[in-house]
Amino acid sequence: MNRTEWNKEHIEGYVLSQVKEQLQLQEDVAPDYELASYGMDSFASMNLVVAFETNFNIVFEDEELLFENFATVQDMVDRIYGKLQP
Amino acid sequence: MNLAWVDCYIDKLLTLFPDIHPYAAMIDRWAFKPVWDGKGEEVDLSRVLATEEQLLTFYGIERSCENDWIDEALRSGHLVLLPCDLFYMPHAKVFYGKEHAGHFIVVRELLPGGSYLIFDDHPAFCGRMDRTGLKAAHDALGLPYQRFLPEMLQVTDASAIGYVSRMLKADSFFLSDFARRLLVSEETTMRKCLILKGTRHFNHRLNGFIRMVDAAPLPSGKGEAVSELRRSIIQYMDDWRVTVNLATRVLLQPELPIWDRVQNRLENHLESEALLPNAAVRFLELLHAEANG
C-alpha cells in the first residue's frame, strides 16, 4: 500500500494487531486506554517503534522515542498518521 | 540466579506505610548505581540498602527477614514484602513466561482456601494468586521475605525535611560517571547497549524527585523557581530515557548504525553533569527557606 493511502482506520488495525501481539493480549484494547496497565513498558514500545517504521516506511526522531508518546493505541495512530502526511 | 531487578522496594514500603513522607521515601533513588563485570550487569544496591536502614530507623519501623513461608506472618497480622521472579507472575504480562526479573510484591492477606491477596504497584495489580504460583515465584529467587510490624511513628513535615536534607547532602550524583565509564570501557557495543538497557528504570527514580518537588511545602512566591527545577529534572530524565531507548534499538536492529548516536548522547550527558546536583541544591535551599521561615 502506498504511504498516502493509509487512513487512520487502516493504521489503527495494524497498530492494534501489533500491540496485541507484543503484549500477548486476546481481547481488543480501547484506543485511549493506557497500555501501561497491560504491561507495556519502554522496551516493548521500542519493539513497536521498529515494527511501525518497517511497515509504514517512516522514521521516528530520537527525541520522539519516549514511552508516553506511545502510551495508547490512539497516540501511536496519531503519531504514525502525522508522519505519513506529505 | 543473576538477574535484573525491576523494582525499588521503597515503593512497596510506601504501600505498607502510606504515612511515610514522600521526601524520605523517594530519596533512596539517588543511590541507584548500575555496575557490570565479566559475568553480567546488575544494579549495586548497597547504598540503597544503607539508606533504607536509616529510613527504617528514622521512622521507627521494625522489620525482620524470614526464610520460612508467609502464612504464619499473615495470620499474626504482620505485613509481608515478598521477593518474586516476575517470570512466574501472571499479572506481569511483559515478563510472565518470557523474562526473569526480581520484584517485590505486597502480600496483603491469606484468603480462605489457601490463596493470597497480593498487591503490586507496577505493573498495577490487586487480586488473588494461588499458593502454588506464588510459592514458585518466590522460591525461584531463594531470598528471604520481609515481615513488618504494622505500626510506625508519626512523621511531620519538619522531620521529613530534616531527613531529606541530610540524605541529599550525603548523596552525590553518579550518572555522568556511569556514562564516562561506559564510554571508555573496552566492552563490545552490544554489551554496552545491554548495560545501558539495564538502566531503563532509572526514570522511576527521577520521577520520585518530581514527586518530592510537587509535594514540598515551599514558600509562596517561589512558583517560578520550582517550575524551573521541575523542567530541569524532566529534561534530564527524558534525555537519558531516549539514550536508553536508542541503545535498546541497537539490540533490536544491530545492523543499523545507531551506536554513534548513542555515543554522542552519552558525551552530552557528561556535559550536563552539574544539572541535577545544582537542581537538588536549589531545592534544598527552598526547603531550608521554608523550614527557617
Contacts between the chains, C-beta under 8 A, distances in Angstrom:
chain1	res1	chain2	res2	distance
A	23	B	93	5.6
A	23	B	94	7.5
A	24	B	93	6.3
A	25	B	93	7.8
A	36	B	123	7.6
A	36	B	124	8.0
A	37	B	123	7.4
A	37	B	124	5.8
A	38	B	93	6.0
A	39	B	92	6.3
A	39	B	93	3.2
A	39	B	94	4.3
A	39	B	95	7.9
A	39	B	123	5.2
A	40	B	94	7.4
A	41	B	94	5.6
A	41	B	200	7.8
A	42	B	200	5.5
A	42	B	241	6.9
A	42	B	244	7.2
A	42	B	245	5.9
A	42	B	248	7.3
A	43	B	94	7.4
A	43	B	197	7.3
A	43	B	200	6.7
A	43	B	248	6.0
A	44	B	94	5.9
A	45	B	245	8.0
A	46	B	245	5.5
A	46	B	248	4.5
A	46	B	249	5.9
A	46	B	252	6.3
A	47	B	252	6.6
A	49	B	249	7.5
A	50	B	249	6.8
A	50	B	252	5.3
A	50	B	253	6.2
A	62	B	242	5.5
A	62	B	246	6.2
A	62	B	261	6.4
A	62	B	265	7.7
A	63	B	242	6.2
A	65	B	241	7.9
A	65	B	242	5.2
A	65	B	245	4.2
A	65	B	246	6.6
A	65	B	249	7.7
A	66	B	238	6.1
A	66	B	241	6.0
A	66	B	242	6.6
A	66	B	245	7.4
A	67	B	241	7.4
